[in-house]
């Protein structure tokens, strides 16, 4: 999972996770998500198809570092 195109960084001390997407070998920070709703919105803005299904379906293209998946605090 280390090389998944979407990386959810460790939960920050203030809460939330930095969302990083890798496109053509370049990492881009999309923002800090405080919920699955935030993550879905970031993916929708960059026109990822079916972001709800991608996030809520526990897709293997999302790697969660530190903490459980879908945990933001």
C-alpha positions in Angstrom: 0.0 0.0 0.0 3.0 2.3 0.3 2.7 3.2 -3.4 -1.1 3.8 -3.6 -2.0 6.8 -5.6 -3.9 8.4 -2.7 -2.0 8.7 0.6 -3.7 9.6 3.9 -0.9 10.9 6.1 -0.8 10.2 9.9 -3.4 12.1 12.0 -1.9 15.4 13.0 -1.9 16.6 16.7 -4.6 19.1 15.8 -6.7 16.4 14.1 -7.2 15.7 10.4 -5.1 14.0 7.8 -3.1 15.5 5.0 -4.4 14.1 1.7 -1.7 13.5 -0.9 -2.3 12.2 -4.5 0.4 10.8 -6.7 -0.1 11.5 -10.4 2.6 10.5 -12.9 5.1 10.2 -10.1 4.4 13.6 -8.6 2.9 14.0 -5.2 0.4 16.8 -4.7 -1.2 17.8 -1.4 -5.0 18.2 -1.9 -5.6 19.5 1.7 -6.3 18.3 5.2 -9.4 16.1 5.6 -11.2 16.0 8.9 -13.7 13.4 7.7 -14.5 11.1 4.8 -16.8 13.9 3.5 -13.8 16.2 3.2 -11.8 13.5 1.4 -14.6 12.8 -1.0 -14.9 16.5 -1.8 -11.1 16.8 -2.5 -11.4 13.9 -4.9 -14.5 15.3 -6.5 -12.8 18.6 -7.1 -10.0 16.9 -9.1 -12.7 15.0 -11.0 -11.9 11.5 -9.7 -14.8 9.2 -10.9 -17.2 8.0 -8.1 -15.2 9.4 -5.2 -17.9 8.3 -2.7 -17.5 4.7 -3.8 -13.7 5.0 -3.8 -13.6 6.3 -0.2 -16.4 4.4 1.4 -15.7 1.2 -0.4 -12.3 0.9 1.2 -10.4 0.9 -2.1 -6.9 -0.3 -2.3 -5.8 2.9 -4.1 -6.0 4.7 -0.7 -3.2 4.1 1.8 -3.9 5.1 5.4 -0.8 5.8 7.5 -1.0 5.7 11.3 -4.3 5.0 12.9 -7.2 3.1 11.4 -8.8 3.9 8.1 -11.5 6.6 8.3 -10.1 7.8 11.6 -9.3 11.6 11.7 -8.8 12.3 15.4 
